[in-house]
Amino acid sequence: MSPSRTTLPTRTVVDELLRRLGAGDPERIAELYADDVDWKLDWPEPEHGRSATPWIRHRSTRADVAAHFRELAAHHVPGQGDTRIERLLTDGDEAVVLGEIRQTARATGRPYRARFALHLTVRDGLVVRHHVYEDSLAVARAFAVEGPRSRLL
């Protein structure tokens, strides 16, 4: 008999989330999130290239989580991405994942690397908070139509 979701420690839930992220199935990823989630991405104001990165926005539901990962995949070149996890720290219900994302923007063909910190809160075996702090300038440059040295500098 497998343990119930409520008995799973934060580390176990986060490890499973990272495994599912690596597999790339948005619906399976979203299963690990609560019905209502506090989802935020650290990103500059809309005038800084956000129209080229529509997946980068606040979310609030499990369905939004699945949509995020579908949109993210649609805007990157398949097979040309990688995420490197450097540290995973947990303290009770809280977890912080540190690492680097490597992707290629589909619209421009430009590869990029973006360092990130992901702050998660897990309650009753589900993620209830997902806050990402990343190198948004690297992402914006990769998607900028006017080139890597655009008005974003």
ChimeraX attribute file (.defattr): number of C-alpha atoms within 10 A of each C-alpha:
attribute: neighborCount
match mode: 1-to-1
recipient: residues
	/A:1	3
	/A:2	4
	/A:3	7
	/A:4	9
	/A:5	13
	/A:6	11
	/A:7	11
	/A:8	15
	/A:9	16
	/A:10	23
	/A:11	18
	/A:12	11
	/A:13	21
	/A:14	24
	/A:15	12
	/A:16	14
	/A:17	20
	/A:18	15
	/A:19	12
	/A:20	18
	/A:21	16
	/A:22	12
	/A:23	11
	/A:24	14
	/A:25	14
	/A:26	20
	/A:27	16
	/A:28	14
	/A:29	21
	/A:30	24
	/A:31	17
	/A:32	21
	/A:33	25
	/A:34	21
	/A:35	16
	/A:36	15
	/A:37	19
	/A:38	17
	/A:39	20
	/A:40	17
	/A:41	17
	/A:42	15
	/A:43	19
	/A:44	13
	/A:45	8
	/A:46	10
	/A:47	8
	/A:48	17
	/A:49	20
	/A:50	18
	/A:51	13
	/A:52	17
	/A:53	17
	/A:54	12
	/A:55	20
	/A:56	17
	/A:57	14
	/A:58	16
	/A:59	19
	/A:60	17
	/A:61	17
	/A:62	21
	/A:63	17
	/A:64	18
	/A:65	24
	/A:66	19
	/A:67	17
	/A:68	20
	/A:69	18
	/A:70	16
	/A:71	15
	/A:72	16
	/A:73	18
	/A:74	13
	/A:75	19
	/A:76	20
	/A:77	17
	/A:78	12
	/A:79	8
	/A:80	12
	/A:81	16
	/A:82	13
	/A:83	17
	/A:84	12
	/A:85	14
	/A:86	9
	/A:87	11
	/A:88	15
	/A:89	11
	/A:90	17
	/A:91	10
	/A:92	11
	/A:93	16
	/A:94	17
	/A:95	20
	/A:96	18
	/A:97	18
	/A:98	17
	/A:99	16
	/A:100	17
	/A:101	17
	/A:102	15
	/A:103	23
	/A:104	22
	/A:105	26
	/A:106	17
	/A:107	14
	/A:108	17
	/A:109	13
	/A:110	18
	/A:111	19
	/A:112	17
	/A:113	17
	/A:114	17
	/A:115	16
	/A:116	20
	/A:117	18
	/A:118	17
	/A:119	19
	/A:120	23
	/A:121	22
	/A:122	24
	/A:123	21
	/A:124	16
	/A:125	21
	/A:126	23
	/A:127	27
	/A:128	22
	/A:129	22
	/A:130	22
	/A:131	17
	/A:132	18
	/A:133	16
	/A:134	20
	/A:135	17
	/A:136	18
	/A:137	17
	/A:138	16
	/A:139	25
	/A:140	24
	/A:141	24
	/A:142	24
	/A:143	27
	/A:144	23
	/A:145	13
	/A:146	11
	/A:147	14
	/A:148	16
	/A:149	10
	/A:150	12
	/A:151	11
	/A:152	16
	/A:153	8
